[in-house]
Amino acid sequence: YGCELCDETGKTDGFGQLGYNGENFLEYDMKTLTWKSLKQQADFMQDKWNSDSSRLVFWKIYFTQTCIECLKKQVVNGKTILRRT
């Protein structure tokens, strides 16, 4: 999982992807704010995770706010470290 921030436009995006045994298994859809099964074996997780509305809200906030705030801090910290050399 992670997030992206465009310096030029300020547009943000987030993504959540889970894998199992080297294959994509489950992903968070930012448009529908739900988890989508990518393998039949993940259907039970999709159903369980999508039935918990508080968990879905958590991921929305995480990808659109928390992750972006952390990303911005990492960029500042990275610039500071690079300037030391």
Helices and strands as residue ranges (DSSP letters): E 2-5, E 12-20, E 23-29, E 34-37, G 40-42, H 43-50, H 53-61, I 62-66, H 67-84
